[in-house]
Amino acid sequence: MLLKTLLITSLLGWVKCQDSQIMTLEEKTVIRDQILEMFDHAYGSYMKNAYPADELMPLSCRGRVRGQEPNRGDIDDSLGKFSLTLIDTLDTLVVLNKLDEFEDAVRKVVTDVRLDNDVVVSVFETNIRVLGGLLGGHVMADLLKQRGERMQWYRDELLHMAKELGHRLLPAFNTTSGLPYPKVNLRYGVLNPLSRTGTESDTCTACAGTMILEFAALSRLSGESVFEEHARKALDVLWQRRQKGSDLVGTVINIHNEEWVRRESGVGAGIDSYYEYLMKAYILLGDNVFLERFNIHYSAIMKYISQPPLLLNVHMHNPTVSVRSWMDSLLAFFPGLQVLRGDLKPAIETHEMLYQVTKQHKFLPEAFTSEFRVHWGQHLLRPEFAESTYYLYKATGDPYYLRVGQSIVEKLNAYARVPCGFAAVQDVRTGMHEDRMDSFFLAEMFKYLYLLFSEKSQLPIDIDDYIFTTEAHLLPVSLSITKPPYQGNHTETVPLSQEEDLFTHSCPSMETLFPNNPSFAKTIRDSYKYLTGVGRAFHPVPVREIDLPFHDNGMEPVEFLKSMGISLTPLNEDHKGVYRVKLVAEVSQAPEEEEVVPHVVQLISPPFLGRTVITAGPAKFGMDLTKQEHGVKGSIAKASPYTACVPVDNAAQLKGHIAVALRGDCMFAVKARHLQEAGAIGVIFIDHREGSNSQDSPLFQMVGDGDSTEDLTLPLVFLFSQEGAVLTSALKENHNVDVLLLPKERQLGHGKTEKPAGMNIKLRLAEEGELEDGAARGPTLEFVLEKDGMILKEVEQEAQHKQFCTEATEDDRTEPYSADSSQNTNSNSAPDAEP
């Protein structure tokens, strides 16, 4: 037997007292002060080292100015040379009671910021970050002015800037469908020959459906209804184009013919804030049509996408089948939205799952599998998990969520803090930093964390008077009353029959949901406490412990085991509370984990002549290079545009060549199709994350976009940034560069590494009399349950009748031993579909 002695659990695993989660006011004050210090560090670093640039580069300790730093593709479309981080932080300064800093920041925005720059920006990002920031700043400035204590000089300058920006975004809505273009030039609009945009045909559902809060608020505050009208029209189109059978929407839609381009449906990236804005538009504007639409979508989500505690994407036309086995971190907002809906049980379940993932990986990876392994290791200091934590604490009052918030604060300080601010994590598996601190970190993260640890009396505003936008900007819910909509500005709808529940049209009530059960949240959480394997008494043991209260008579755990169909009998009177059951072990070979086969890009033309070999990652689609005896050879050429997310404009140069394209902005499969259509014979993707390399980051396999990739026949490989720089430098210095794509082991002549064998052990209860003398063949396992622990031991055939009751020693509890020393050697490699 490979398994000699296996310690399953001990008294420490059995005796679990009630969660010691109570947090005193003094503790909350200490953490709140810590959050303020962290904010000062981040905001102060931006103002000192980056302003008036859009963002801070915390590792370089300087500002990120578009055009002066290497192009990051669509990521840079958030930057418009309009001091993005300062505008995005305005209302956070008020929430954190930094009123002097707020007044100074407003003066800087009014004096220094221009909105007419010749820059192509994302309509979605500019709306939620800049327009939302200006509106939130105006609302706060106006409130402080009305109080008569400060801001007496303010004359609605931020509102005037918001109106100007709104008009600069309006050209994006100049489509036959009413769905906006994804990008706009702040100076020249969309269709102007100087705009350098307007060729896009697709946009994401969230991009088109996340305008209504900011645009409606702008209309109500400025008196110009045109903004709200366009935002409502876009929502109408998305609603009309939902799949009528499932009531789900896809991820990407054509803005001209309204056809779905990507039919994958979920609650994460690409769709997330569309659902959020339907619910919040009802709260802000009081228009029932938004609530009706949200409730219908929500029923579909809970029917098809929700697999508690998971939220897995499905095909909108065939929603009974999941299209991928991984989740992205943006869905962490969804438990907060479920709180607004009043559906607390699944909110608690999903949030607890997410918390367990953060305990395993320190932060939420940008994407993780349904087995909670890293799929895409990047962490951008996203605030969605903190947001849901805040909502759940507000709804339940459970101090457990204060402890969750405390862990967020501690991990940010321990693993993201750098001398010049806070830096994103390039890969949670390595802990390496990335030279970026996105504006949403200041706009959202500190706002939610500070509110989590603050009493209402400690805030300068009544937070319940406001609704949070998706960027956590504050808009007053009084807009629907004090600023009525303009005539003809209502969305038409038809009566829709649907199955309603208790909270379809009302807010949640704890007493109604969980009568006389103050610990309901803990009861729900406990089912998912050890979901990822983190936090058990003994980490090295790959066995889930039973977490139950243990009393002197031992009956509670016994009853629990009985409920599982396991009957126990006492050993004898001398061992009260000690029980034994015999189990027969069936041993079978465990399936091998999928292995990532390293590939290489070998430069074979002069002056390299094969001496330069670059490590590359493979793809799970396209040509299988392991089946090509001599690999694939060709000259390389850069795609234009470099990201290849739209049909390339240099097809003649790419035909018959191996194309080089930049990761980012769209899925790998989308890029590959464009390059294959251009006539390329292979593709080398280069990581857009600055400084990434194969030494510090584990290789992964590129995977498709959820749809069929059988049409892709090109060989595809992936290079990290530093390795990619070697290739692009070679191309820059030499007129022609020939390369060979092939598996690394073939190029180096290495044989396949032997993997240690694993085993699955299946346990079943022995039939009565089965283990009598001569009945059993071979060794068996004996399962002993006692006060001090539960031990699984091998019992040799000849000693089968000898009863024993081994008392677990302290050494047993701390140093479990397994003969299989290779257990749990999980590979850090994982498939990756993200750009």
JOSUL-V773548 format. One line per field, one symbol per residue. phi: phi as a letter, one per 30 degrees, with the letter a starting at -180 (. if undefined). psi: psi as a letter, one per 20 degrees, with the letter a starting at -180 (. if undefined). burial: + if it has 16 or more other ideal C-beta (glycine too) atoms within 10 Angstrom, else -. Layout:
BEGIN
phi = ???
psi = ???
burial = ???
END
This chain:
BEGIN
phi = .dcdbbddabedddccdeedcebddddddddddddddddeddddddddcbecddbccdddiadccdjccedcidedddcbhbheddddceddededicddddddddeddddcdcccddbdbdddddddccddddddddeddddddddicaidddbidddddddddedddeedddbddjddedbbddcciccdecdhajcdcbbdddddcbbddddddddddcicdedddddddddeddddcddddciccdcbbddcciddcbcdbabcejbedddeddddddddcicddddddddddddddddccdbecdbcdbddcbddbdcacbbcddddddeddddddjcdddddddddedddddddcibddeabddciddcbddbcidcddddddddddddciddeddddddddedddddbcdbecjbcdcdaddcidcbdabddddddceddddddeccdedccdbddddbcdddcidcbdddedcdbdddeiccddbcebdadcbecdbbddbddddbdhbdceddeddddbdcecjcjddbddddbddccbdbcedidddddddddcicccbddaddbdicbbbcbccccbddddddcdddcbccdcddcdhidcbcdbccbdbiddddccecibcldcaddbdddhdbedcbedddeiccdcbcdkiadedddeddddddjdcabcccdddeidaddccddbcdbdcjcdcddccddbbbcdeddddddddddddbdbbcbbcadddddcidddddcddcbccccbdddeidcdeidccidbcccccbedlbbcbdcdedcddddbbddddddedcbdbbdddcdidddddbdbcdd
psi = phogpoograhhhgnorqpmipprhgghgghghhggggghggghgghgihpjrgrpnhhilrqopphirppjbhhiiipjlklghggiigihhghjkmhghgghggggghghpqjkqmpprpgghhghggghggggggggghghghijhrkiiplkhhhhhggghghhhhhhjmqhhipqqhqqphgjcgiphjhkaiiqiqqqghghjlhhgghgggghhijoihghgghggghgghghjqohhikqqahpqpigjjqpgpjppbjbphhfiggghgghhgggijohhhgggghggghgghhghompjqnpqrphimjippiqjqqqihiihhhghhghhjnhghggggghghghghhhjgrpqhqqrijkqpgoiqokkqihghghggghghhhjoihhhhghhhggghghhiiprhlbpqqphpihhjqrqmqnqhighhgghgggghhjqqhiiqirohijqqprijkqpppiihighnqqqpjjqpqrqpppqoqahkhkrqqphhggmpkmikhgggghhijhkgiipjrhohiolppronqqorhijhghghghhijjopqqqgrhimpjprqppqppppqpqqqqppooprqopoiqqjgkihopppqqaqjrapohijohjapqrqqppqoqhikirpqjlhhhhpjroqpqpqqhrqghgghghhghijqjrpopppiopiqrihipqqrpprajhrpjhiojqpprpprgghhhgghhghhiqhpoprpprqghghikqrpppqqqrqpoppqpqqpihkrpihqpaqrqpopprgiappoqpoqgijhioqrnppprhhghimqpphnijqkmpqiqqqpiq.
burial = --+--+++++--++--------+----+--++-+++-++-+++-+++-+++++++++++-++++-+--+--++++++++++++++++++++++++++++-+++-++-+++--+-+-+-+++++++++++++++++++++++++++-----+--+--+++-+++-++-++++++-+-++++++++++++++----+-++---+++++++++++++++++++++--+++++++++++++++-+++--++++++++++--+-+-++++++++++++++++++++++++-+-+++++++++++++--+++--++++++++--+--+++-+++++++++++++++++++-+++++++++++++++++++++++---++++++++++++++++++++++-++-+++++++++-++-++--+++--++++++++++-++++++++++++++++++++++++-----++----++++++++++++-++--+-+---+-+-----------++---+----++-----+++-++--+++++++-+++--+---++++-+---+--++--+------+--+---+-+++++++++----------++++++++-+--+---++++++++++++-+-----++++-++++-++++++-+--+-++--++++++++++++++++++++-+-+++++++++++++++--++++++++++--+--+-+++++++++++--++-++-----+++++++++++----------+--+----+----+----+---++++++++++++++++----+----+--+---++--+-+-+--+-----+++++++
END
